[in-house]
């Protein structure tokens, strides 16, 4: 029983450890791909995270794709500083660099 409680307590910590926030930074570039990955979007900040050192990605199949793309384009054009949270355990297959799967976008601090 004690082992089960310990395992259940550790599950949320595992999820937290797999996500990394970027430093607050401006967007350097946004690239969309028509075919690769079914419509992948690559985002690079002026300063990316430590593990997500090359940037972030998400694709058309992701929930809230339109909302995330809209927020990124708004922040890019307004030159707003943002924080991106990336899943460090989900590396983009579209590059030899380390691009993390985008989890969330934060701005308005």
N, C-alpha and C positions, 0 to 999 in steps of 0.2 A: 504494500500500500504506500509506503514511504517513497519507493522508487517511482510509482505512478505520479504522485504529487510533485516530486522533483522534476520529472519529465514534463509535466503540464506547465510548471512554472517556467521552465527553460524555453518553451516554444515561442513566446512573444519576444524573448531576447534574441533568438535566432533570426527572427524576421527583422528586428531592428538592426542587427549586425550586418545584414545583407544590403542595407540601404545607406547611401552616403550623400550628405548635402554638399553642394558646391559652395565655394565662397560667394558672397554677394558680388555680382559681376554683370557687365553688359554682354549682350549677344554679339559675337564676332561674325558668325555666318549661320544661315539656315539653308540646307540643301534638300530638295525633294527628288525622289527617284520614281519615275513612272512605272517601271517594271520590277526593279529589284525588291524582293521581299513583299511584293504586292502593294507597293506604295510607301516605302520607308522614308522617313524624314530624319535628317541628321542635324544636330544642333551643336555648335561650338561656342563656348564663352570666351571672353578675354582671359579669364582665369578659371579653368575647370577644377574638378575635385582631384584628390590625390590618386585614388584608384581609377576614377573615370577621367584619366589624364588627357585623353584626346577628345572627349565630348560625350554626347548622349544621342539616343535614337528612340524612335517609336514608329509604329506603322498603322496603316489604315484599319487593320483588324482590331486595334486596341480600343477599349471603351473610352468614350469621350475624346476620340481623335480630333473631331472638329473643334471642340472647346480648347484643347491643348494647342492646336495649331493657331487658333485665333489669338490666344493669350501670348504665344511666342511672337507672332507677327506684330501685335500691338506693342509689346515691349521692345522689339527690335526697332520699329519706326519711331517710337518715342524716346529711344535710347535710355530706357528704364533699367536700373540695376535689379537683377532677379536672383533667386536661389533655385537651383534645380536639384531635385533628389533623384538619384539613380540607383537602380538595383545592381550592385557590384557583381553579383553572381550570374548576371545575364548579359554576356558580352555580345556585341553585334558581329554577326558572321560576315558582314559586308566590307570588313576592313581588317588589316593586320594590326591596326592600332587598338587601343582599349576604349571603346565606346560603350557606356552602360545604358541599359534599358531605362527610359525616363519613367519615373513614378509620379512626380508632382512638380508643379511650377508655383513659385511664391513671389509675389511682389506687392507693393503698397505698404512699405514699412514706415 
